């Protein structure tokens, strides 16, 4: 039993977990919630419901786009190097970059 000044520990719930989102994303979510809850009847729509619906709409093309957007220029160069080496045989990165710079290899 907790002392007078102590609070009882809160039971830990595994039903929810925090997710970090940017302030801009939070603003969009808040705007969607406001629109969704402009109705006369029914329970309030929660942010969790909007997020769950949104996630169910993500398809393989969206995932591919996110993966492409996550690549740095160095990553793109590495992918191009690997593709060239696979198609044309072993080559050093230095040789590959040299060929790329003099135009022997077209960048894709």
N, C-alpha and C positions, 0 to 999 in steps of 0.2 A: 504494500500500500504506500502511495507516495506521501511524502511529508507535506506540511502546509504550503510551503513555497514552491514545491516541485509540481510539475504537471505530469500526468500519467502519460507514458509513452504511447504514441499513436500506432495502431496496428499497421503494419506495412501491407499495402495492397499491390498485388501484381497485375491488377486490371488496367492500370494506366502507367505510362512512363513519359517523362518529359522529352520534348523534341525541340531543338534549337532552330529557329527560323529568323530570317532577317526582318528588320522593322518594315521594309517595303512589302514583303510577303505577308506579314501579319496584318498590314493595312488592307491588302487585297482580301484576305480572309475575313476581316471585320466588315468590309463593305459587302461581301457576299452574304455574310450572316445577317446583316441588316436587311438586305433585299429579301432573303429567304424568309425572314420572320415578319415581313409586312403582310400579314394575313389576319383574318378575323377569327378563325377557329383553329384548333389543333395545338398540340404541344410545341414548345419552342424547339427550333432546330439548333443543334449543337455544332460547334466547330468540328468535332470528331466525325460527325456525319458527312459534312462537306468534304473533309479530307479523305474519308473512306471512299466516297463516291468518286472523287477526283482520281484517286490511286487506281480504282478499278478500270478507269478509262485509259490508263497508260498502256501503250502497245509496244511491240518490238521496234517499230520505227522511232518512237520517242526515246527508247533506251539507246538505240544506235546514235541518235542525234546528241544525246547527253554525253555519250562516250566520245564522240568526235569533238565536242566542245571542250572536253576535259584535256585534250592533247595540247602539249606545248609545241613550239616549233622544233625543239630538240627531239621530241617524241615523233613528230612527223618525219623528220630526217632519218631517225632510226628505223621507222617502218619502211621508208623508201629504200634505205640501205639493205634491210633484210630481204625485201622483195627482189631487189636487183641481184643480190648474192644468191638467192634461191633459184632465180631464173637463169643466171649467167655463170654460176660457179663462184668459188671462193675469191674474195677480194678484200683488201684491207679497207678500213674506213677512210684512211688518208687517200688511197687511190680512188675510192669512190667519190670523195669530196672533190678531188682534183678533176675527175671526169665530169662531174656535175658543174663545176665552175667554168670549164672550157666549153661546155655545151655538148659534150659527147653523150651525155645522158640527159634526157628531157625530164624536168621535174613534173611530178603529177599532182 
